[in-house]
Amino acid sequence: MHRLAYIAYALLGLIWGTNFIFTKWAGEVISPAQIVMLRVLFGFVPILAYALYRRELRWAHLRHAYHFLVMALLATVLYYLAFAKGTVALLSSVAGMLSGAIPLFSFLTAMLFLRQEPINVRTVVGMLCGFAGVILIARPWSHLGVEIDLHGVLYMILGSLSLGASFVYARKYITPLQLSPVALCTYQTGIGSVLVLLTTDTSGMTAIIASPRALWGMVLGLGLVGTGVAYILYYFIVAQLGAVKAAGVTYIPPLVALAIGYFWVGEPLVTTDLFAVMLIMSGVYVLQSGKKDGASNRITATSTLAKQS
């Protein structure tokens, strides 16, 4: 089972890393809001099936529905929408690299609002490295080489902040409820499905049928596999390897997105991008390597769960 967990670990990193190219393809024919709607709906199906199989859902949980609504907004609808808009505006490889900064925003919001992480040399170095990498990718001072859409970068940052806020909310209000992560994910994506169905303009959405790669990338890549199956793999990894090791899977997707963008779809790559993604991952490593106690382990697990919800 331990060896199988590491296979699932590598597979999960690969799955999450492909999300950006699938989003890019879907964005060629449908709107970012429609991408989110289809992703959440198709992702909800295997998650619900898994929760029912595990018998994790309880009618009594409905008394916490307002908490699930907040999580659905912050960690599903707003997060997915901002990332979809950012990915459509940027190269898929650039969006993937920027996603590596998500743990930085989770750590920052936790530090500001939960005050469970001390401000010390490690904290400062980690944050500076990570955000220096983000700035280096955005290159707001340069008009040389590959043009970077700053609106796309801002959308990626907005999505990361929304996710960071969801982490703070989950740590403060959801964790004390001691609900199963499988149940929480089911309620969160279920309510998210309702929200996107009620608010998304579906006109012109059938255009995706005319593009097989966008259609199957959307349904299988982003929905069933990229959201639903990915959750199930993550729960299995946490159970077998623990929260801290499972959180390390977040280092893989930026590299996968970078490789797909460069080798598969021919997106340009500049040397500073490689240096930038190294800075981001170094910053994340410095911050995460300082987590030693049980409370920090639980924070890491909650942050990573929120990240991919």
C-alpha positions as CSV (number, residue, x, y, z in Angstrom):
1,M,0.0,0.0,0.0
2,H,2.9,2.3,0.7
3,R,4.3,1.8,-2.8
4,L,0.9,2.3,-4.2
5,A,0.6,5.6,-2.4
6,Y,3.7,6.9,-4.1
7,I,2.4,5.9,-7.4
8,A,-0.8,7.8,-6.6
9,Y,1.3,10.7,-5.5
10,A,3.1,11.0,-8.9
11,L,-0.2,10.4,-10.7
12,L,-1.9,13.2,-8.7
13,G,0.8,15.7,-9.5
14,L,0.6,14.8,-13.2
15,I,-3.2,15.2,-13.2
16,W,-3.2,18.6,-11.5
17,G,-0.4,19.7,-13.8
18,T,-2.5,19.0,-16.9
19,N,-5.4,21.2,-15.7
20,F,-4.0,24.4,-17.2
21,I,-3.7,23.1,-20.8
22,F,-7.2,21.7,-20.6
23,T,-8.5,25.0,-19.3
24,K,-6.7,26.8,-22.1
25,W,-8.3,24.6,-24.8
26,A,-11.7,24.9,-23.3
27,G,-11.3,28.7,-23.1
28,E,-10.9,28.8,-26.9
29,V,-14.6,27.9,-27.4
30,I,-16.5,28.7,-24.2
31,S,-16.3,31.4,-21.5
32,P,-14.4,31.0,-18.2
33,A,-17.7,30.9,-16.2
34,Q,-18.9,28.0,-18.4
35,I,-15.6,26.2,-17.9
36,V,-16.1,26.4,-14.1
37,M,-19.7,25.2,-14.4
38,L,-18.8,22.1,-16.4
39,R,-15.7,21.4,-14.2
40,V,-17.6,21.5,-11.0
41,L,-20.5,19.5,-12.3
42,F,-18.4,16.7,-13.7
43,G,-16.1,16.7,-10.8
44,F,-19.0,16.5,-8.3
45,V,-20.1,13.1,-9.8
46,P,-17.2,10.9,-8.7
47,I,-16.9,12.8,-5.4
48,L,-20.5,12.2,-4.5
49,A,-20.2,8.5,-5.5
50,Y,-17.1,8.1,-3.3
51,A,-18.8,9.8,-0.4
52,L,-21.8,7.6,-0.7
53,Y,-19.6,4.5,-1.0
54,R,-17.8,5.5,2.2
55,R,-21.1,6.4,3.9
56,E,-19.7,9.8,5.0
57,L,-22.8,11.9,4.5
58,R,-25.2,12.7,7.3
59,W,-28.5,14.7,7.4
60,A,-27.2,16.3,10.7
61,H,-24.5,18.0,8.7
62,L,-27.0,20.2,7.0
63,R,-27.1,22.5,10.1
64,H,-23.7,23.7,9.0
65,A,-24.8,24.5,5.5
66,Y,-23.9,28.2,5.8
67,H,-20.3,27.2,6.4
68,F,-20.4,24.9,3.3
69,L,-21.8,27.8,1.3
70,V,-18.8,30.1,2.3
71,M,-16.4,27.3,1.4
72,A,-18.1,26.7,-1.9
73,L,-17.8,30.4,-2.8
74,L,-14.2,30.9,-1.7
75,A,-12.6,27.5,-2.5
76,T,-14.6,26.5,-5.5
77,V,-16.6,29.1,-7.4
78,L,-14.4,32.2,-7.0
79,Y,-11.1,30.3,-7.0
80,Y,-11.9,28.3,-10.1
81,L,-13.3,31.3,-11.9
82,A,-10.3,33.5,-11.2
83,F,-8.0,30.8,-12.3
84,A,-10.0,30.1,-15.4
85,K,-9.8,33.7,-16.4
86,G,-6.1,33.9,-15.6
87,T,-5.3,30.7,-17.5
88,V,-7.3,31.9,-20.6
89,A,-5.4,35.2,-20.6
90,L,-1.9,33.6,-20.1
91,L,0.2,30.8,-21.5
92,S,-0.8,27.6,-19.9
93,S,2.8,27.2,-18.7
94,V,2.8,30.6,-17.1
95,A,-0.5,30.0,-15.3
96,G,0.9,26.7,-14.1
97,M,4.0,28.3,-12.7
98,L,2.0,31.0,-10.9
99,S,-0.1,28.3,-9.3
100,G,2.9,27.1,-7.5
101,A,2.6,30.2,-5.3
102,I,-0.7,29.1,-3.9
103,P,0.9,27.8,-0.7
104,L,2.5,31.2,-0.2
105,F,-0.9,32.9,-0.1
106,S,-2.3,30.2,2.2
107,F,0.6,30.7,4.6
108,L,0.3,34.5,4.3
109,T,-3.4,34.6,5.1
110,A,-2.9,32.1,8.0
111,M,-0.1,34.3,9.4
112,L,-2.3,37.4,9.2
113,F,-5.6,36.1,10.4
114,L,-4.9,33.0,12.4
115,R,-1.5,34.2,13.9
116,Q,-0.3,30.6,14.2
117,E,3.0,31.1,12.4
118,P,5.7,33.3,13.9
119,I,7.3,36.1,11.9
120,N,11.0,35.1,11.9
121,V,13.9,34.8,9.5
122,R,12.5,31.6,7.9
123,T,9.1,33.2,7.3
124,V,10.6,36.4,5.8
125,V,13.0,34.5,3.5
126,G,10.4,32.0,2.3
127,M,7.9,34.8,1.5
128,L,10.4,37.0,-0.2
129,C,11.7,34.1,-2.4
130,G,8.2,33.0,-3.4
131,F,6.8,36.5,-4.2
132,A,10.1,37.4,-6.0
133,G,9.4,34.4,-8.3
134,V,5.8,35.7,-8.9
135,I,7.1,39.1,-9.8
136,L,9.8,37.7,-12.0
137,I,7.2,35.7,-14.0
138,A,4.9,38.8,-14.4
139,R,7.8,41.0,-15.4
140,P,5.7,44.3,-15.1
141,W,8.8,46.3,-16.0
142,S,9.7,44.6,-19.2
143,H,8.3,44.6,-22.8
144,L,10.9,42.3,-24.1
145,G,10.4,38.7,-25.1
146,V,7.1,37.0,-24.3
147,E,4.4,39.4,-23.4
148,I,2.7,38.6,-20.1
149,D,-0.9,39.8,-19.6
150,L,-0.9,41.4,-16.2
151,H,-4.7,41.1,-15.9
152,G,-4.1,37.3,-16.2
153,V,-1.5,37.5,-13.4
154,L,-3.8,39.5,-11.2
155,Y,-6.6,36.9,-11.7
156,M,-4.2,34.2,-10.7
157,I,-3.3,36.2,-7.6
158,L,-7.0,36.9,-6.9
159,G,-7.7,33.1,-7.1
160,S,-4.9,32.4,-4.7
161,L,-6.1,35.0,-2.2
162,S,-9.6,33.6,-2.4
163,L,-8.2,30.1,-1.7
164,G,-6.1,31.5,1.2
165,A,-9.2,33.1,2.7
166,S,-11.0,29.7,2.4
167,F,-8.1,28.1,4.3
168,V,-8.4,30.6,7.1
169,Y,-12.2,30.1,7.2
170,A,-11.9,26.4,7.2
171,R,-9.3,26.4,10.0
172,K,-11.3,28.6,12.2
173,Y,-14.9,27.4,11.5
174,I,-14.8,24.0,9.7
175,T,-12.0,22.1,11.5
176,P,-13.7,22.4,14.9
177,L,-16.7,20.6,13.5
178,Q,-14.5,17.5,12.9
179,L,-16.2,16.6,9.7
180,S,-14.8,14.0,7.3
181,P,-12.8,15.7,4.5
182,V,-14.7,13.6,2.0
183,A,-18.1,14.9,3.4
184,L,-16.9,18.5,3.4
185,C,-15.6,18.2,-0.2
186,T,-19.0,16.7,-1.3
187,Y,-21.0,19.5,0.3
188,Q,-18.7,22.1,-1.0
189,T,-18.7,21.0,-4.6
190,G,-22.4,20.1,-4.4
191,I,-23.3,23.7,-3.3
192,G,-20.8,25.0,-5.8
193,S,-22.6,23.1,-8.5
194,V,-25.9,24.8,-7.6
195,L,-24.3,28.2,-7.5
196,V,-22.7,27.9,-10.9
197,L,-25.9,26.5,-12.5
198,L,-27.9,29.4,-11.2
199,T,-25.4,32.1,-12.2
200,T,-23.8,31.0,-15.5
201,D,-25.0,32.1,-18.9
202,T,-25.0,29.0,-20.9
203,S,-25.6,30.6,-24.3
204,G,-23.1,29.4,-26.9
205,M,-21.8,26.7,-24.6
206,T,-22.7,23.9,-27.1
207,A,-19.7,25.3,-29.2
208,I,-17.5,23.0,-27.2
209,I,-19.0,20.0,-28.9
210,A,-17.3,21.1,-32.2
211,S,-13.9,20.8,-30.6
212,P,-13.2,17.2,-29.4
213,R,-10.0,18.1,-27.6
214,A,-11.7,20.9,-25.7
215,L,-14.7,18.7,-24.9
216,W,-12.9,15.7,-23.7
217,G,-10.3,17.8,-21.9
218,M,-13.1,19.6,-20.2
219,V,-15.2,16.5,-19.2
220,L,-12.4,14.0,-18.4
221,G,-9.3,16.2,-17.8
222,L,-10.8,19.0,-15.7
223,G,-14.0,17.4,-14.4
224,L,-14.1,13.6,-13.8
225,V,-10.3,13.1,-13.4
226,G,-8.9,16.6,-12.7
227,T,-11.4,17.3,-9.9
228,G,-13.2,14.1,-8.9
229,V,-10.6,11.4,-9.2
230,A,-7.9,13.8,-8.0
231,Y,-9.7,14.2,-4.7
232,I,-10.0,10.5,-4.1
233,L,-6.3,10.0,-4.8
234,Y,-5.4,12.8,-2.4
235,Y,-7.4,11.3,0.4
236,F,-5.7,8.0,-0.2
237,I,-2.3,9.6,-0.1
238,V,-3.0,11.5,3.1
239,A,-4.1,8.2,4.8
240,Q,-1.0,6.4,3.7
241,L,1.8,9.0,3.8
242,G,0.4,11.7,6.2
243,A,-0.5,15.3,5.7
244,V,2.9,16.9,5.3
245,K,4.2,14.4,2.7
246,A,0.9,14.7,0.8
247,A,1.2,18.5,0.8
248,G,4.5,18.1,-1.1
249,V,2.6,17.0,-4.2
250,T,2.0,20.8,-4.9
251,Y,5.6,21.0,-6.1
252,I,4.8,18.8,-9.2
253,P,2.0,20.6,-11.1
254,P,4.0,23.8,-12.0
255,L,6.7,21.6,-13.5
256,V,4.2,19.4,-15.4
257,A,2.4,22.5,-16.7
258,L,5.8,24.0,-17.8
259,A,6.8,20.8,-19.6
260,I,3.4,20.4,-21.4
261,G,3.4,24.0,-22.5
262,Y,7.0,23.9,-23.9
263,F,7.3,20.3,-25.3
264,W,3.7,19.5,-26.3
265,V,2.0,22.7,-27.4
266,G,5.2,24.7,-28.3
267,E,4.7,27.6,-25.9
268,P,7.9,29.8,-25.6
269,L,10.0,29.5,-22.5
270,V,12.5,32.1,-21.2
271,T,15.3,31.4,-18.8
272,T,13.9,33.7,-16.2
273,D,10.8,31.6,-16.0
274,L,12.8,28.6,-14.9
275,F,14.6,30.7,-12.3
276,A,11.2,32.2,-11.2
277,V,9.6,28.8,-10.6
278,M,12.7,27.7,-8.7
279,L,12.3,30.7,-6.5
280,I,8.6,30.0,-5.8
281,M,9.2,26.4,-4.9
282,S,12.2,27.3,-2.8
283,G,10.0,29.8,-0.9
284,V,7.3,27.2,-0.4
285,Y,9.9,24.6,0.8
286,V,11.4,27.0,3.3
287,L,7.9,27.8,4.8
288,Q,6.7,24.2,4.8
289,S,10.0,22.7,6.2
290,G,9.5,24.8,9.3
291,K,6.2,23.0,10.2
292,K,7.1,20.4,12.8
293,D,4.3,20.1,15.3
294,G,0.9,18.4,15.0
295,A,-1.1,21.7,14.6
296,S,1.1,22.7,11.7
297,N,0.6,19.3,10.1
298,R,-3.2,19.8,10.3
299,I,-2.8,23.3,8.8
300,T,-0.8,21.9,5.9
301,A,-3.4,19.3,5.2
302,T,-6.3,21.8,5.3
303,S,-4.4,24.2,3.0
304,T,-3.7,21.5,0.4
305,L,-7.3,20.2,0.5
306,A,-8.6,23.7,0.0
307,K,-6.1,24.3,-2.8
308,Q,-7.5,21.6,-5.0
309,S,-11.2,21.7,-4.0
